[in-house]
């Protein structure tokens, strides 16, 4: 994987551009969170305008995985509303697509996406990798989290996990994690795979700063991170890439509830971060 270490950026400071990279959807707006310029896989935010539609059948030549952040999106008659999730493998046939009132999604592509007009699924479409629709709000929370995530000796009290996708071949996963208000831990973590995370709601304090709504990171394997604390609780979307998830625990100092913003960013992020609005702030009471 050739993506740069991003830890972390508030996505609000990154610009939207017209059209999806690869040209599949010229009538949406897209914000790139991180991208592999060699392989073409990317993590993006997409702004779908009200009235957007596709009436001709097509499929993409890559996986598309998404979570709706605002509004709603309809694919093949299935309505995806706030916090609904899907993992649509390469070749998944879309007979109809529309967004009546507009939407914002966080969308992940396994390579540069191209739309292929077709009345049938694409070659290589694998139904075993399809998660067509999950309403995460009502989706069952995981039990035996420590065993499932290969994280022994961890007490998940004050948090919950919802497993949304697990690749049947690579073991890569996508899940949601929620932390309760005033949750904290003095443990630090190290993972053997990439950990990618997007903050849907709330705050999380750790040595790189206060990770707030819209925060994003792509962390390469083997980097120690933590400890953590949350004032008001938080809800995050998490992915691991490069194999099954596991955690090595390292006992650290008590968490810093007032950390300064101290990011690791590639050069192209520095200008928008410096010129952007300050999102490291408390709610405006």
C-alpha positions as CSV (number, residue, x, y, z in Angstrom):
1,X,0.0,0.0,0.0
2,X,1.4,3.4,-1.0
3,X,-0.9,5.7,0.9
4,X,0.7,8.4,3.0
5,X,0.3,8.5,6.8
6,X,-2.5,10.9,7.7
7,X,-3.1,11.3,11.4
8,X,-5.3,13.3,11.5
9,X,-7.1,15.8,9.4
10,X,-10.5,17.4,10.0
11,X,-12.1,16.7,6.6
12,X,-13.9,20.0,6.7
13,X,-10.7,21.8,5.7
14,X,-10.2,19.8,2.6
15,X,-11.8,21.1,-0.7
16,X,-14.5,19.4,-2.7
17,X,-13.9,19.1,-6.5
18,X,-16.3,18.5,-9.3
19,X,-16.8,14.9,-10.3
20,X,-15.7,11.5,-9.0
21,X,-12.1,10.6,-9.8
22,X,-12.1,8.1,-12.7
23,X,-15.0,10.0,-14.3
24,X,-17.8,7.7,-13.3
25,X,-20.0,10.5,-11.8
26,X,-19.2,13.9,-13.2
27,X,-22.3,15.4,-11.6
28,X,-21.3,14.8,-7.9
29,X,-18.7,16.7,-5.7
30,X,-15.9,14.7,-4.1
31,X,-13.4,15.3,-1.4
32,X,-10.4,13.0,-1.3
33,X,-9.4,11.9,2.3
34,X,-6.5,9.7,1.2
35,X,-5.5,7.9,-2.0
36,X,-3.0,5.4,-3.3
37,X,-1.8,7.1,-6.5
38,X,-0.3,3.8,-7.8
39,X,-3.2,1.4,-7.1
40,X,-6.0,3.9,-7.4
41,X,-7.8,2.9,-4.2
42,X,-9.1,5.9,-2.2
43,X,-11.2,7.1,0.7
44,X,-13.5,9.9,-0.2
45,X,-16.5,12.0,0.8
46,X,-19.2,12.4,-1.9
47,X,-21.8,15.2,-2.0
48,X,-24.8,14.0,-4.0
49,X,-27.0,16.9,-5.3
50,X,-30.7,16.9,-4.9
51,X,-32.4,15.2,-7.9
52,X,-29.3,13.2,-8.8
53,X,-30.1,10.0,-10.7
54,X,-28.9,7.3,-13.0
55,X,-31.6,5.6,-15.0
56,X,-29.5,3.3,-17.2
57,X,-28.1,0.1,-15.7
58,X,-24.4,0.0,-15.0
59,X,-21.8,-1.5,-12.7
60,X,-18.4,-0.2,-11.4
61,X,-15.2,-2.0,-12.1
62,X,-14.2,-1.8,-8.4
63,X,-15.6,-2.3,-4.9
64,X,-17.6,0.6,-3.5
65,X,-18.2,0.7,0.2
66,X,-20.1,3.6,1.8
67,X,-21.9,5.0,4.8
68,X,-24.5,7.7,4.5
69,X,-23.6,10.7,6.7
70,X,-26.5,13.0,5.6
71,X,-29.6,12.8,3.4
72,X,-30.5,9.6,1.5
73,X,-29.5,7.6,-1.5
74,X,-31.5,5.0,-3.3
75,X,-29.9,2.1,-5.3
76,X,-32.0,-0.6,-7.0
77,X,-35.0,0.4,-4.9
78,X,-33.2,0.2,-1.6
79,X,-33.2,3.4,0.4
80,X,-30.0,4.2,2.3
81,X,-30.6,6.8,5.0
82,X,-28.5,8.4,7.7
83,X,-25.8,5.9,9.0
84,X,-26.9,3.2,6.6
85,X,-24.1,1.1,5.2
86,X,-23.3,-1.0,2.1
87,X,-20.3,-3.0,0.6
88,X,-21.0,-3.4,-3.1
89,X,-18.3,-5.6,-4.8
90,X,-16.9,-4.9,-8.2
91,X,-19.4,-5.8,-10.9
92,X,-22.5,-5.2,-8.7
93,X,-25.3,-4.3,-11.1
94,X,-27.1,-1.1,-10.5
95,X,-30.4,-0.9,-12.4
96,X,-31.4,2.4,-10.9
97,X,-29.8,5.1,-8.7
98,X,-31.0,8.4,-7.3
99,X,-31.0,10.9,-4.5
100,X,-34.2,12.8,-4.2
101,X,-33.0,15.4,-1.6
102,X,-29.3,15.0,-1.8
103,X,-26.8,13.1,0.4
104,X,-23.3,13.1,1.8
105,X,-21.5,9.8,2.0
106,X,-18.1,8.6,3.1
107,X,-17.2,6.2,0.2
108,X,-14.3,3.9,-0.3
109,X,-13.1,2.5,-3.7
110,X,-10.8,-0.4,-4.2
111,X,-9.4,1.1,-7.4
112,X,-10.1,4.0,-9.7
113,X,-13.8,3.7,-10.4
114,X,-15.2,3.5,-13.9
115,X,-18.9,3.0,-14.8
116,X,-19.6,0.2,-17.2
117,X,-23.0,0.3,-19.0
118,X,-24.5,-3.2,-18.7
119,X,-27.7,-5.1,-18.2
120,X,-25.9,-7.8,-16.1
121,X,-23.3,-8.1,-13.3
122,X,-19.7,-7.6,-14.3
123,X,-17.3,-10.5,-14.7
124,X,-15.9,-11.5,-11.4
125,X,-18.8,-10.2,-9.3
126,X,-18.6,-12.2,-6.0
127,X,-21.8,-12.4,-4.0
128,X,-19.8,-13.7,-1.0
129,X,-18.4,-10.2,-0.7
130,X,-21.7,-8.4,-0.9
131,X,-23.3,-6.5,2.0
132,X,-26.3,-4.9,0.3
133,X,-27.8,-2.9,3.1
134,X,-27.3,-2.4,6.9
135,X,-29.3,0.0,9.0
136,X,-26.5,0.5,11.6
137,X,-28.8,2.3,14.1
138,X,-30.7,-1.0,14.8
139,X,-27.8,-3.4,13.9
140,X,-26.8,-5.9,16.6
141,X,-23.8,-5.0,18.8
142,X,-20.9,-7.5,18.9
143,X,-20.4,-9.9,21.8
144,X,-17.1,-11.3,22.8
145,X,-15.3,-8.3,21.2
146,X,-11.8,-9.1,22.6
147,X,-11.8,-12.6,21.1
148,X,-13.4,-11.5,17.8
149,X,-10.8,-8.7,17.2
150,X,-7.9,-10.8,18.6
151,X,-7.4,-8.2,21.3
152,X,-6.8,-10.3,24.5
153,X,-6.7,-8.7,28.0
154,X,-8.8,-5.8,26.9
155,X,-11.9,-4.6,28.8
156,X,-14.3,-3.0,26.3
157,X,-16.5,-1.6,29.1
158,X,-17.9,1.8,28.0
159,X,-17.7,1.0,24.3
160,X,-19.6,-1.0,21.7
161,X,-18.7,-2.5,18.3
162,X,-20.8,-3.4,15.3
163,X,-19.2,-5.5,12.6
164,X,-20.4,-4.4,9.2
165,X,-18.2,-6.3,6.8
166,X,-15.5,-9.0,6.9
167,X,-13.9,-10.0,3.7
168,X,-14.2,-13.8,3.4
169,X,-10.7,-14.1,1.8
170,X,-8.4,-11.4,3.3
171,X,-10.0,-11.1,6.7
172,X,-10.2,-7.3,6.3
173,X,-13.0,-5.7,8.3
174,X,-15.2,-2.6,8.6
175,X,-16.9,-1.8,11.9
176,X,-18.5,0.9,13.9
177,X,-17.2,1.7,17.4
178,X,-18.9,3.9,20.0
179,X,-17.4,5.3,23.2
180,X,-19.5,6.6,26.1
181,X,-19.1,10.1,27.6
182,X,-16.1,10.3,29.9
183,X,-14.7,7.0,28.6
184,X,-10.9,6.8,29.0
185,X,-8.0,4.3,28.9
186,X,-4.3,4.5,29.7
187,X,-3.6,1.7,27.2
188,X,-1.8,2.3,23.9
189,X,-2.3,0.1,20.8
190,X,-0.2,-1.3,18.0
191,X,-1.7,-3.1,15.0
192,X,-0.1,-5.3,12.4
193,X,-2.3,-3.8,9.6
194,X,-3.5,-0.4,8.5
195,X,-6.2,1.2,10.7
196,X,-8.4,3.8,9.0
197,X,-11.0,5.8,10.9
198,X,-13.6,8.5,10.3
199,X,-15.3,10.3,13.2
200,X,-19.1,10.5,12.6
201,X,-19.9,12.2,15.9
202,X,-18.3,13.3,19.1
203,X,-14.8,13.8,20.4
204,X,-11.7,11.6,21.1
205,X,-8.7,13.0,22.9
206,X,-5.3,11.4,22.1
207,X,-1.7,12.7,21.7
208,X,-2.3,14.0,18.2
209,X,-5.2,16.3,19.3
210,X,-8.9,16.2,19.7
211,X,-10.5,14.1,17.0
212,X,-13.9,15.6,16.3
213,X,-16.8,15.1,13.9
214,X,-15.4,14.7,10.4
215,X,-11.9,13.8,11.6
216,X,-10.0,11.2,9.5
217,X,-6.9,9.2,9.7
218,X,-5.0,6.5,7.7
219,X,-2.4,4.9,10.0
220,X,0.2,2.4,8.6
221,X,0.9,-0.8,10.5
222,X,3.1,-0.9,13.6
223,X,2.6,2.6,14.9
224,X,1.9,2.9,18.6
225,X,-1.1,5.2,19.4
226,X,-3.0,6.2,22.5
227,X,-3.9,6.6,25.3
228,X,-7.5,7.9,24.7
229,X,-10.3,9.8,26.4
230,X,-13.7,11.3,25.4
231,X,-15.6,14.2,26.9
232,X,-18.9,13.6,25.3
233,X,-18.6,10.2,23.7
234,X,-18.0,9.4,20.1
235,X,-19.1,7.3,17.1
236,X,-16.5,6.2,14.5
237,X,-16.4,4.1,11.3
238,X,-13.2,2.0,11.2
239,X,-11.6,-0.2,8.6
240,X,-8.5,-2.4,8.7
241,X,-6.6,-3.1,5.5
242,X,-3.9,-5.6,4.7
243,X,-5.2,-8.6,6.7
244,X,-7.1,-9.5,9.9
245,X,-7.1,-7.0,12.8
246,X,-5.2,-7.6,16.0
247,X,-3.9,-5.5,18.8
248,X,-0.8,-5.4,21.0
249,X,-1.4,-3.5,24.2
250,X,1.2,-1.1,25.8
251,X,0.5,0.5,29.1
252,X,1.0,4.3,28.9
253,X,0.4,7.4,30.9
254,X,-3.0,8.6,31.8
255,X,-4.7,10.3,28.8
256,X,-4.4,14.0,28.2
257,X,-7.8,15.6,28.1
258,X,-6.5,18.8,26.6
259,X,-4.1,17.8,23.8
260,X,-2.8,20.3,21.3
261,X,-3.2,19.5,17.6
262,X,0.0,17.8,16.5
263,X,-0.7,15.9,13.3
264,X,1.3,13.8,10.9
265,X,0.3,15.0,7.4
266,X,1.7,14.6,3.9
267,X,2.8,17.9,2.2
268,X,-0.4,18.4,0.2
269,X,-2.5,18.6,3.4
270,X,-0.5,21.3,5.1
271,X,-1.8,24.3,3.1
272,X,-5.6,23.6,3.6
273,X,-5.0,22.8,7.3
274,X,-3.1,26.1,7.9
275,X,-5.7,28.2,6.0
276,X,-8.8,26.3,7.1
277,X,-11.2,27.1,9.8
278,X,-10.2,25.9,13.3
279,X,-12.4,22.8,14.0
280,X,-10.6,22.0,17.3
281,X,-13.2,23.9,19.5
282,X,-15.9,23.2,22.0
283,X,-19.6,23.4,21.1
284,X,-20.9,26.9,20.9
285,X,-23.3,27.2,23.8
